[in-house]
């Protein structure tokens, strides 16, 4: 994308004035996407992001995306692994007075005077929402031994698996053993 005067620091910009009525396409180069995400993600690579923009009067319908490859740490075994996922999202914008409230909360408002749209926050939000909450290197990950910390994916530990009870809770454990829970 080319720079518009007065928008220094904006990485992913869509020049609204240059959009034709109907269908348009916008490409964000890999370097632009990486620059937009550099403060939010570490150790990642991505593809070019491609968006189709349909301009219908005061509305902009934006749909598209790309691929992100992240280095993450497994929540069970703490090993580093790569996770690749596709980021696809849709956003609807409406040009008009910012004091107007659209009936649909999913429609983002744009000022009538805006010449460009900074798309960075929308892309960043979608990427962060796509990162899994629980990061696992595989569904079969065995994690680490809770006693010695051995990664159980790479071998069996030699420590005793006999559960040691805190002496302060021994009496409660005895009561629990003697009760019949059904």
Helices and strands as residue ranges (DSSP letters): E 13-15, G 16-18, E 22-28, H 30-37, E 44-46, E 49-56, E 59-73, E 80-96, E 107-111, E 116-118, H 120-130, G 167-169, H 170-178
